[in-house]
Amino acid sequence: MAARPETARKILLYWMDAAVMLLGVMFVVVIVIYLADGGISTLHAAAVLTCLLVCFGLFPSLLRDAYDARPRPTPKLVVAGLSAAVAVALVPHQPLENVPTWLEIGVLWLSIAALYLPWAVTLCLGVAVVGLAGGYVMAVTGEPWYGVLVPETFSAVALTVAMLVWRWIWWTIRDAHDSKEAKARLAVSEERLRFARDLHDLLGHSLSVITLKSELAAKLATKDAGRADAEMAQVHRLAGESLAEVQQAVHGYQTLDLDEELAGARVALEAAGARCLIDARADGLSPAARTLLAWAVREGTTNVLKHSAATRCAITIDGGVLEMINDGVDGHPSASGSGLRGLSERLATAGGSFSARPTPAGEFLLRAAVPA
């Protein structure tokens, strides 16, 4: 609730960037150790480091492309794969303690390639990468197959599945947020259509009659002044009635039902994962007071959904006093937000009071009092 989808995307990608960078630094350290021990020439080390720089430098870009959509294989993916293969082929395979094996470069590239390829192609490519790279390492080092292929196969499967799951998590978050926004836009569109339909029903007939009578009065002005005056009097009466109907309609849209708002708040909060407790005793309140409290419930609920990570929200109404308290105080805005400020002005105009602030107990309290 509190985090935007883009925040989740950044967290996932920055976390993977950091992991890839750490792995790359470890390989660079291995090359430096080889160079310091005289096991590799300076030119040889420079060639390996260049391949590593190209390979690991392309990984962040490949990850971001794959997280935005499921793209087709790109030249960047091929270049990164070739760089990884050349790095594995060039480096001397001298076992060192506490460092990853060089096959991990190919496994990492395979996990990212899985984000671009169908699962069947990924499976075939995985067999080829692990088989060829493992066979090459076994031929160079003389290690037994079970000491190379088994751990590398497990590593390839685990890392590939993890990459796919992380992207699926991001897509799920993004789709859920897009669905929520689409529902909100749809609700606004439906309300606009309903308002337009009601205005048409209210004014369509009246304005048509006013137009006809105005035209008739204009024609009669030079022929029958008395009848023209009568027609204009009717136009004046119809215009006044139409204005009253519009005012009544607008007032109806501005009037909220407290019970409906409480029920809607419960549904919205529980759908967002927050337990909602309601204790409302408002039977003795006037219609105006109930409307003011309904506005406070609506704005308070919106504030919790948009700006907090609450898991519990308690709504209490007693004697014209509303209190909404939730446990999502972290990152919760002060009472200076536009919605809360508008609610404060609405209540002050009606002779009530309003406050919204964190409590010493680590919760957030919204309190609205209206004339009973």
C-alpha positions as CSV (number, residue, x, y, z in Angstrom):
1,M,0.0,0.0,0.0
2,A,2.7,2.5,1.0
3,A,5.2,1.5,-1.7
4,R,4.6,2.4,-5.3
5,P,5.2,-0.3,-8.0
6,E,8.2,1.6,-9.3
7,T,9.8,1.4,-5.8
8,A,9.4,-2.3,-5.8
9,R,11.0,-2.5,-9.3
10,K,14.0,-0.3,-8.2
11,I,14.5,-2.4,-5.0
12,L,14.6,-5.7,-7.0
13,L,16.8,-4.3,-9.8
14,Y,19.3,-2.5,-7.4
15,W,19.5,-5.6,-5.3
16,M,20.4,-7.7,-8.3
17,D,22.8,-5.1,-9.6
18,A,24.6,-5.2,-6.3
19,A,24.8,-9.0,-6.3
20,V,26.1,-9.0,-9.9
21,M,28.6,-6.2,-9.1
22,L,29.8,-8.2,-6.0
23,L,30.3,-11.3,-8.2
24,G,32.2,-9.3,-10.8
25,V,34.5,-7.8,-8.1
26,M,35.3,-11.3,-6.8
27,F,36.3,-12.4,-10.3
28,V,38.5,-9.3,-10.7
29,V,40.2,-10.1,-7.4
30,V,40.9,-13.7,-8.6
31,I,42.5,-12.3,-11.8
32,V,44.6,-9.9,-9.7
33,I,45.7,-12.9,-7.5
34,Y,46.7,-14.9,-10.6
35,L,48.6,-11.9,-11.9
36,A,50.4,-11.3,-8.6
37,D,51.4,-15.0,-8.4
38,G,52.8,-14.9,-11.9
39,G,50.2,-17.4,-13.2
40,I,49.0,-15.1,-15.9
41,S,50.6,-12.4,-18.0
42,T,49.6,-8.8,-18.0
43,L,48.2,-9.0,-21.5
44,H,46.3,-12.2,-20.7
45,A,44.9,-10.5,-17.5
46,A,43.9,-7.4,-19.5
47,A,42.0,-9.6,-22.0
48,V,40.1,-11.4,-19.3
49,L,39.3,-8.2,-17.4
50,T,38.0,-6.6,-20.7
51,C,35.7,-9.6,-21.2
52,L,34.5,-9.4,-17.6
53,L,33.9,-5.6,-17.9
54,V,31.8,-6.1,-21.1
55,C,29.9,-9.0,-19.7
56,F,29.0,-7.6,-16.3
57,G,28.6,-4.1,-17.7
58,L,25.7,-5.3,-19.9
59,F,23.9,-7.2,-17.2
60,P,22.1,-4.2,-15.6
61,S,20.8,-3.0,-19.0
62,L,19.6,-6.6,-19.9
63,L,17.8,-6.9,-16.6
64,R,15.9,-3.6,-17.0
65,D,14.9,-4.5,-20.6
66,A,13.6,-7.8,-19.4
67,Y,11.7,-6.3,-16.5
68,D,9.7,-3.9,-18.6
69,A,8.5,-6.6,-21.0
70,R,9.4,-10.0,-22.4
71,P,11.7,-8.8,-25.2
72,R,13.2,-10.8,-28.0
73,P,16.9,-11.7,-27.8
74,T,19.0,-8.6,-28.5
75,P,22.6,-8.1,-29.7
76,K,23.4,-7.1,-26.1
77,L,22.5,-10.6,-24.9
78,V,24.7,-12.2,-27.6
79,V,27.6,-9.9,-26.8
80,A,27.3,-10.6,-23.1
81,G,27.2,-14.4,-23.7
82,L,30.3,-14.3,-26.0
83,S,32.2,-12.2,-23.5
84,A,31.4,-14.7,-20.7
85,A,32.5,-17.6,-22.9
86,V,35.8,-15.9,-23.8
87,A,36.5,-15.0,-20.2
88,V,35.9,-18.7,-19.1
89,A,38.1,-19.9,-22.0
90,L,41.0,-17.4,-21.3
91,V,41.3,-17.7,-17.5
92,P,43.6,-20.3,-16.1
93,H,41.5,-22.7,-14.1
94,Q,43.6,-22.9,-10.9
95,P,41.4,-23.8,-7.9
96,L,41.4,-21.1,-5.2
97,E,39.6,-21.3,-1.9
98,N,36.6,-19.1,-1.1
99,V,36.0,-17.9,-4.6
100,P,33.3,-18.8,-7.1
101,T,34.1,-21.1,-10.0
102,W,34.4,-19.5,-13.4
103,L,31.4,-21.4,-14.6
104,E,29.2,-19.1,-12.5
105,I,29.7,-16.4,-15.2
106,G,28.0,-18.7,-17.8
107,V,25.3,-19.6,-15.2
108,L,24.6,-16.0,-14.6
109,W,24.3,-15.2,-18.3
110,L,22.0,-18.2,-18.7
111,S,19.7,-17.0,-15.9
112,I,19.3,-13.6,-17.7
113,A,18.9,-15.2,-21.1
114,A,15.9,-17.1,-19.6
115,L,14.1,-13.8,-19.3
116,Y,14.3,-13.4,-23.0
117,L,13.7,-16.9,-24.3
118,P,10.9,-19.5,-24.2
119,W,11.3,-22.2,-21.5
120,A,12.1,-25.0,-24.0
121,V,14.8,-22.9,-25.6
122,T,16.1,-22.0,-22.2
123,L,16.3,-25.7,-21.2
124,C,18.2,-26.7,-24.3
125,L,20.5,-23.7,-23.9
126,G,21.1,-24.6,-20.3
127,V,22.1,-28.1,-21.1
128,A,24.5,-26.8,-23.8
129,V,26.0,-24.1,-21.5
130,V,26.6,-26.4,-18.5
131,G,27.7,-29.3,-20.7
132,L,30.2,-27.4,-22.9
133,A,31.6,-25.2,-20.1
134,G,31.7,-28.1,-17.7
135,G,33.4,-30.3,-20.2
136,Y,35.9,-27.7,-21.0
137,V,36.8,-27.1,-17.3
138,M,37.0,-30.9,-16.7
139,A,39.4,-31.3,-19.6
140,V,41.6,-28.4,-18.4
141,T,41.6,-29.2,-14.7
142,G,41.0,-33.0,-14.7
143,E,38.3,-32.7,-12.1
144,P,35.7,-35.5,-12.0
145,W,32.3,-34.8,-13.7
146,Y,30.3,-35.0,-10.5
147,G,32.5,-32.3,-8.9
148,V,31.8,-29.9,-11.8
149,L,28.5,-30.8,-13.5
150,V,26.3,-31.5,-10.4
151,P,26.9,-28.3,-8.5
152,E,26.8,-26.2,-11.7
153,T,23.6,-27.8,-12.8
154,F,22.0,-27.1,-9.4
155,S,23.3,-23.5,-9.5
156,A,22.0,-23.0,-13.1
157,V,18.5,-24.2,-12.2
158,A,18.3,-22.3,-8.9
159,L,19.5,-19.0,-10.3
160,T,17.3,-19.2,-13.4
161,V,14.2,-20.0,-11.4
162,A,15.0,-17.2,-9.0
163,M,15.4,-14.7,-11.9
164,L,12.0,-15.7,-13.4
165,V,10.3,-15.6,-10.0
166,W,11.7,-12.1,-9.2
167,R,10.4,-10.8,-12.5
168,W,7.0,-12.5,-12.0
169,I,6.8,-10.8,-8.6
170,W,7.4,-7.4,-10.2
171,W,4.9,-8.1,-13.0
172,T,2.3,-9.1,-10.4
173,I,2.8,-5.9,-8.4
174,R,2.7,-3.8,-11.5
175,D,-0.5,-5.5,-12.9
176,A,-2.2,-5.2,-9.5
177,H,-1.4,-1.4,-9.4
178,D,-2.5,-0.9,-13.0
179,S,-5.8,-2.8,-12.3
180,K,-6.4,-0.6,-9.2
181,E,-5.9,2.5,-11.3
182,A,-8.0,1.2,-14.1
183,K,-10.9,0.5,-11.7
184,A,-10.6,4.0,-10.3
185,R,-10.7,5.6,-13.8
186,L,-13.7,3.4,-14.6
187,A,-15.5,4.5,-11.5
188,V,-14.8,8.2,-12.3
189,S,-16.0,7.6,-15.9
190,E,-19.2,5.9,-14.7
191,E,-19.9,8.7,-12.3
192,R,-19.4,11.3,-15.0
193,L,-21.8,9.4,-17.3
194,R,-24.4,9.2,-14.6
195,F,-24.1,12.9,-13.8
196,A,-24.3,13.8,-17.5
197,R,-27.4,11.5,-17.9
198,D,-29.1,13.1,-14.9
199,L,-28.4,16.6,-16.1
200,H,-29.7,15.7,-19.5
201,D,-32.9,14.2,-18.0
202,L,-33.4,17.3,-15.8
203,L,-32.6,20.0,-18.4
204,G,-33.3,18.5,-21.7
205,H,-37.1,19.0,-21.7
206,S,-37.0,22.3,-19.8
207,L,-34.4,23.9,-22.1
208,S,-36.3,22.7,-25.2
209,V,-39.5,24.3,-24.0
210,I,-37.6,27.5,-23.1
211,T,-36.1,27.7,-26.5
212,L,-39.5,27.2,-28.3
213,K,-41.3,29.8,-26.1
214,S,-38.4,32.3,-26.6
215,E,-38.7,31.9,-30.3
216,L,-42.5,32.3,-30.1
217,A,-42.2,35.4,-28.0
218,A,-39.8,37.0,-30.4
219,K,-42.3,36.4,-33.3
220,L,-45.2,37.8,-31.3
221,A,-43.3,40.8,-30.0
222,T,-44.5,43.0,-33.0
223,K,-47.9,41.3,-33.5
224,D,-49.3,40.6,-30.0
225,A,-47.3,42.2,-27.2
226,G,-49.6,40.9,-24.5
227,R,-49.2,37.3,-25.5
228,A,-45.4,37.8,-26.0
229,D,-45.2,39.1,-22.4
230,A,-47.1,36.0,-21.2
231,E,-44.8,33.7,-23.1
232,M,-41.7,35.4,-21.6
233,A,-43.2,35.1,-18.2
234,Q,-43.4,31.4,-18.7
235,V,-39.8,31.3,-19.9
236,H,-38.8,33.1,-16.7
237,R,-40.7,30.6,-14.6
238,L,-39.3,27.5,-16.5
239,A,-35.8,28.9,-16.2
240,G,-36.2,29.3,-12.4
241,E,-37.6,25.8,-12.1
242,S,-34.7,24.4,-14.1
243,L,-32.2,26.2,-11.9
244,A,-33.8,24.8,-8.8
245,E,-33.7,21.3,-10.2
246,V,-30.0,21.7,-11.0
247,Q,-29.2,23.0,-7.5
248,Q,-31.2,20.1,-6.0
249,A,-29.3,17.6,-8.2
250,V,-25.9,19.0,-7.3
251,H,-26.8,19.1,-3.6
252,G,-27.7,15.4,-3.9
253,Y,-24.3,14.6,-5.3
254,Q,-22.6,16.5,-2.5
255,T,-24.6,14.6,0.2
256,L,-23.0,11.4,1.4
257,D,-24.6,8.7,3.5
258,L,-22.6,7.9,6.6
259,D,-23.6,4.2,6.8
260,E,-22.7,3.7,3.1
261,E,-19.3,5.4,3.7
262,L,-18.6,3.2,6.7
263,A,-19.4,0.1,4.8
264,G,-17.3,1.2,1.9
265,A,-14.4,2.0,4.2
266,R,-14.5,-1.5,5.7
267,V,-14.5,-3.1,2.2
268,A,-11.7,-1.0,0.9
269,L,-9.5,-1.3,4.0
270,E,-10.0,-5.1,4.2
271,A,-9.3,-5.5,0.5
272,A,-6.0,-3.7,1.1
273,G,-5.1,-6.1,3.9
274,A,-6.0,-3.9,6.9
275,R,-8.4,-5.2,9.5
276,C,-11.2,-2.7,10.0
277,L,-13.0,-2.3,13.3
278,I,-16.1,0.0,13.4
279,D,-18.0,1.2,16.4
280,A,-20.5,3.9,15.3
281,R,-23.3,5.4,17.4
282,A,-24.6,8.2,15.3
283,D,-28.4,7.7,15.4
284,G,-29.0,11.0,17.2
285,L,-27.0,13.2,14.8
286,S,-28.6,15.6,12.4
287,P,-28.4,14.9,8.6
288,A,-25.9,17.7,8.2
289,A,-23.7,16.3,11.0
290,R,-23.9,12.8,9.5
291,T,-22.9,14.2,6.1
292,L,-19.8,15.9,7.6
293,L,-18.8,12.7,9.3
294,A,-19.3,10.8,6.1
295,W,-16.8,13.1,4.3
296,A,-14.4,12.6,7.2
297,V,-14.7,8.8,6.9
298,R,-14.1,9.0,3.1
299,E,-11.1,11.2,3.3
300,G,-9.6,9.3,6.3
301,T,-10.0,6.0,4.5
302,T,-8.4,7.5,1.3
303,N,-5.5,8.8,3.4
304,V,-4.9,5.4,5.0
305,L,-5.0,3.6,1.6
306,K,-2.7,6.1,-0.2
307,H,-0.2,7.0,2.5
308,S,0.2,4.3,5.0
309,A,1.0,0.6,5.4
310,A,-1.6,0.0,8.0
311,T,-2.7,-3.5,9.1
312,R,-5.4,-2.3,11.5
313,C,-7.7,0.6,11.4
314,A,-10.3,1.4,14.1
315,I,-13.2,3.8,13.4
316,T,-15.2,5.1,16.3
317,I,-18.1,7.6,16.2
318,D,-19.7,8.8,19.4
319,G,-21.7,12.0,20.0
320,G,-20.6,13.7,16.9
321,V,-16.9,12.8,17.3
322,L,-15.1,10.6,14.8
323,E,-11.8,9.0,15.6
324,M,-9.9,6.9,13.0
325,I,-6.7,5.3,14.3
326,N,-4.4,3.1,12.4
327,D,-1.0,1.4,12.9
328,G,0.5,2.6,9.6
329,V,2.1,5.7,10.9
330,D,5.5,5.2,9.1
331,G,5.6,7.6,6.2
332,H,2.1,8.9,7.0
333,P,1.6,12.5,6.0
334,S,0.8,15.3,8.3
335,A,-2.5,17.2,8.3
336,S,-1.1,19.5,5.6
337,G,-2.1,17.3,2.7
338,S,-4.6,18.8,0.2
339,G,-7.3,16.2,1.1
340,L,-7.0,16.6,4.9
341,R,-6.7,20.4,4.5
342,G,-9.9,20.5,2.5
343,L,-11.6,18.4,5.2
344,S,-10.3,20.7,7.9
345,E,-11.7,23.7,6.1
346,R,-15.1,22.0,5.5
347,L,-15.4,21.1,9.2
348,A,-14.3,24.5,10.4
349,T,-16.9,26.2,8.2
350,A,-19.6,24.1,9.8
351,G,-18.4,24.9,13.3
352,G,-16.6,21.7,13.9
353,S,-12.9,20.8,14.6
354,F,-10.3,18.6,13.0
355,S,-6.9,17.1,13.8
356,A,-4.6,14.5,12.3
357,R,-1.3,13.5,13.9
358,P,0.8,10.6,15.1
359,T,0.2,9.4,18.7
360,P,2.9,8.6,21.3
361,A,1.9,5.0,20.9
362,G,3.2,4.9,17.4
363,E,-0.2,5.1,15.6
364,F,-1.9,7.8,13.6
365,L,-5.1,9.4,14.8
366,L,-7.6,11.4,12.7
367,R,-10.2,13.1,14.9
368,A,-13.2,15.1,13.6
369,A,-15.8,16.7,15.7
370,V,-19.1,18.1,14.3
371,P,-22.0,20.0,15.9
372,A,-24.3,17.3,17.1
